[in-house]
Each structure stands twice: as C-alpha cells, then as structure tokens.
Amino acid sequence: GDQLDILSLSAAREELQAVRAFLVDELLPHNLGEDATLYPIVAKLIGGHDPIAPMTREHAEIAHLVNLFSRTLDDLPENGPDQEDIREFRRLLYGLNAILKLHLAQEEESYLTLFEEESMPAEKILERTL
C-alpha cells in the first residue's frame, strides 16, 4: 500500500493484481478450509457456546474486504489507479493487515496452544475429537 504512489501506473496495477491473486487463490481457500475442518475440531476441544465465533466472524470480514479489494481493482480505468483509487486500496490493504494480525493472534491464543498443552501429538488429539 505504501508504494502504490511511487510505482508507475502499470506497475501499480500489476502489484494490485498480484495481491488479489494471493488473496483469492491462497488466503480465502485457507480460511474456508479452517472453517470446514479445523474449527469444528477446535470447538469440540474448547467446548462451551460457539467458542470459535470470533475467528469465523473475522473470516467473514476478511472475505468482505477481499471482495471490496477485487471490485475496486475491477473498476480501475485502463491507465491504472488515480490518487483516490490509491487511497482506497491503502484503506483496504491496511484493514486487511490489521484484521489478519488480530486473527492470527487470536488463533494462537485460542486454539494453537491446545495442541501444545496436550501431552499427545496433534494427530491423536484430532482422532479423539472425531
């Protein structure tokens, strides 16, 4: 985000497209995989009423920001982003950065320590919860 206004317009467009490729091809599928496979196991281990709600809500917010980023990129004129576009991309990228940092910290606090605290390997913990 910080470099968008020092890049040429075509280079800025290429960088933004590379960011979108990462977000759509890697980050979103990773989050969907966690929602489908890991989070149900973690919920059983933690117990209580919806213990993974904050993480699933963060996944929804990440998907929303990725969608906004993608739509903004699709709406760019051929010659690349202007100053208003650059401000919007920065806002979206900084928002994604903040929520991803928060999300990773919450995951570490909430459930990654579960596997460290158990005396058995993670595979055995997963078998026990299935």
The 8 nearest C-alpha neighbors of each residue, nearest first, counted from 0:
[[1, 89, 2, 3, 92, 88, 93, 85],
 [0, 2, 3, 89, 4, 5, 85, 93],
 [1, 3, 5, 0, 4, 6, 11, 89],
 [4, 2, 6, 0, 5, 11, 1, 85],
 [3, 5, 6, 2, 85, 1, 82, 7],
 [4, 6, 2, 3, 7, 1, 11, 8],
 [7, 5, 3, 11, 4, 10, 8, 2],
 [6, 8, 10, 9, 11, 5, 4, 3],
 [7, 9, 79, 11, 10, 12, 6, 80],
 [8, 10, 12, 11, 7, 79, 13, 78],
 [11, 9, 13, 7, 12, 8, 6, 14],
 [12, 10, 8, 14, 9, 13, 6, 3],
 [11, 13, 9, 15, 10, 14, 79, 16],
 [14, 12, 10, 16, 11, 15, 17, 9],
 [15, 13, 17, 11, 16, 12, 10, 18],
 [14, 16, 18, 12, 17, 13, 11, 19],
 [15, 17, 19, 13, 18, 14, 12, 20],
 [18, 16, 20, 14, 19, 15, 13, 21],
 [19, 17, 15, 21, 16, 20, 22, 14],
 [18, 20, 22, 16, 21, 17, 23, 15],
 [19, 21, 17, 23, 18, 22, 24, 16],
 [22, 20, 18, 25, 24, 19, 23, 17],
 [21, 23, 26, 19, 20, 25, 24, 27],
 [24, 22, 20, 27, 21, 25, 19, 26],
 [23, 25, 21, 20, 22, 26, 28, 27],
 [26, 24, 21, 28, 22, 27, 23, 29],
 [25, 27, 22, 29, 28, 23, 30, 24],
 [26, 28, 30, 29, 23, 25, 22, 31],
 [29, 27, 31, 30, 26, 25, 32, 24],
 [30, 28, 32, 26, 27, 31, 25, 33],
 [29, 31, 33, 27, 32, 28, 34, 26],
 [32, 30, 28, 34, 33, 29, 35, 27],
 [31, 33, 29, 35, 30, 34, 36, 28],
 [32, 34, 37, 30, 36, 31, 35, 38],
 [35, 33, 31, 38, 32, 36, 30, 37],
 [34, 36, 32, 33, 31, 37, 38, 39],
 [37, 35, 33, 34, 32, 38, 39, 40],
 [36, 38, 33, 40, 39, 41, 34, 35],
 [37, 39, 41, 34, 40, 33, 36, 42],
 [40, 38, 42, 41, 37, 36, 43, 35],
 [41, 39, 43, 38, 37, 42, 128, 44],
 [40, 42, 38, 44, 43, 39, 45, 37],
 [41, 43, 39, 45, 40, 44, 46, 50],
 [44, 42, 46, 40, 41, 45, 39, 128],
 [43, 45, 41, 42, 46, 40, 128, 113],
 [46, 44, 42, 43, 41, 50, 47, 110],
 [47, 45, 43, 44, 42, 50, 48, 49],
 [46, 48, 50, 49, 45, 42, 43, 44],
 [47, 49, 50, 46, 42, 51, 52, 45],
 [50, 48, 51, 52, 47, 42, 46, 53],
 [51, 49, 52, 48, 42, 47, 45, 46],
 [50, 52, 54, 49, 53, 42, 55, 38],
 [51, 53, 55, 54, 49, 50, 56, 57],
 [54, 52, 56, 51, 55, 57, 50, 105],
 [53, 55, 57, 56, 51, 52, 58, 102],
 [56, 54, 58, 52, 57, 53, 51, 59],
 [57, 55, 59, 53, 58, 54, 52, 60],
 [56, 58, 60, 54, 59, 55, 61, 53],
 [59, 57, 55, 61, 56, 60, 62, 54],
 [58, 60, 56, 62, 57, 61, 63, 55],
 [61, 59, 63, 57, 62, 58, 64, 56],
 [60, 62, 58, 64, 63, 59, 57, 65],
 [63, 61, 65, 59, 60, 64, 66, 58],
 [62, 64, 60, 66, 61, 65, 59, 67],
 [65, 63, 67, 61, 66, 62, 68, 60],
 [66, 64, 68, 62, 67, 63, 69, 61],
 [65, 67, 63, 69, 64, 68, 62, 70],
 [68, 66, 64, 70, 69, 65, 71, 63],
 [69, 67, 65, 71, 66, 70, 64, 72],
 [68, 70, 72, 66, 67, 71, 65, 73],
 [71, 69, 73, 67, 72, 68, 66, 74],
 [72, 70, 74, 68, 69, 73, 67, 75],
 [71, 73, 69, 70, 74, 75, 68, 15],
 [72, 74, 70, 71, 75, 69, 76, 68],
 [75, 73, 71, 72, 70, 76, 69, 77],
 [76, 74, 72, 73, 80, 79, 77, 71],
 [75, 77, 78, 79, 74, 80, 73, 81],
 [78, 76, 79, 75, 80, 9, 12, 74],
 [77, 79, 76, 8, 9, 80, 75, 12],
 [80, 78, 8, 77, 76, 12, 9, 75],
 [79, 81, 84, 85, 75, 8, 82, 76],
 [80, 82, 84, 83, 85, 79, 8, 75],
 [83, 81, 85, 84, 86, 80, 4, 87],
 [82, 84, 86, 85, 81, 87, 80, 88],
 [85, 83, 87, 81, 80, 86, 82, 88],
 [84, 86, 82, 88, 87, 83, 89, 80],
 [87, 85, 89, 83, 84, 88, 90, 82],
 [88, 86, 90, 84, 89, 85, 91, 83],
 [89, 87, 91, 85, 90, 86, 92, 84],
 [88, 90, 0, 92, 86, 87, 91, 93],
 [91, 89, 87, 93, 88, 92, 94, 86],
 [90, 92, 94, 88, 89, 93, 95, 87],
 [91, 93, 95, 89, 94, 90, 88, 96],
 [94, 92, 96, 90, 95, 91, 89, 97],
 [95, 93, 91, 97, 92, 96, 90, 98],
 [96, 94, 92, 98, 93, 97, 99, 91],
 [95, 97, 93, 99, 94, 98, 92, 100],
 [98, 96, 94, 100, 95, 99, 93, 101],
 [97, 99, 101, 95, 100, 96, 102, 94],
 [98, 100, 102, 96, 101, 97, 95, 103],
 [101, 99, 97, 103, 98, 102, 96, 104],
 [102, 100, 98, 104, 99, 103, 105, 97],
 [101, 103, 99, 105, 100, 104, 98, 106],
 [104, 102, 106, 100, 105, 101, 99, 107],
 [103, 105, 107, 101, 102, 106, 108, 100],
 [106, 104, 108, 102, 107, 103, 109, 101],
 [107, 105, 103, 109, 104, 108, 110, 102],
 [106, 108, 111, 104, 105, 109, 110, 103],
 [109, 107, 105, 106, 110, 104, 112, 111],
 [110, 108, 106, 107, 105, 111, 112, 113],
 [109, 111, 113, 112, 106, 107, 108, 41],
 [110, 112, 107, 113, 114, 106, 109, 108],
 [111, 113, 115, 110, 114, 116, 107, 108],
 [114, 112, 110, 116, 111, 115, 117, 109],
 [113, 115, 112, 117, 116, 111, 121, 110],
 [114, 116, 112, 113, 117, 111, 118, 121],
 [117, 115, 113, 114, 112, 118, 119, 111],
 [116, 118, 119, 114, 115, 113, 120, 124],
 [117, 119, 116, 120, 115, 114, 121, 124],
 [118, 120, 117, 123, 121, 124, 122, 114],
 [121, 119, 122, 123, 124, 118, 114, 117],
 [120, 122, 124, 123, 114, 125, 119, 117],
 [123, 121, 125, 120, 124, 126, 119, 127],
 [122, 124, 126, 125, 121, 120, 127, 119],
 [125, 123, 121, 127, 122, 126, 128, 120],
 [124, 126, 122, 128, 123, 127, 121, 129],
 [127, 125, 123, 129, 124, 128, 122, 121],
 [126, 128, 124, 125, 129, 123, 122, 44],
 [127, 129, 125, 126, 40, 124, 43, 44],
 [128, 126, 127, 125, 40, 124, 43, 39]]
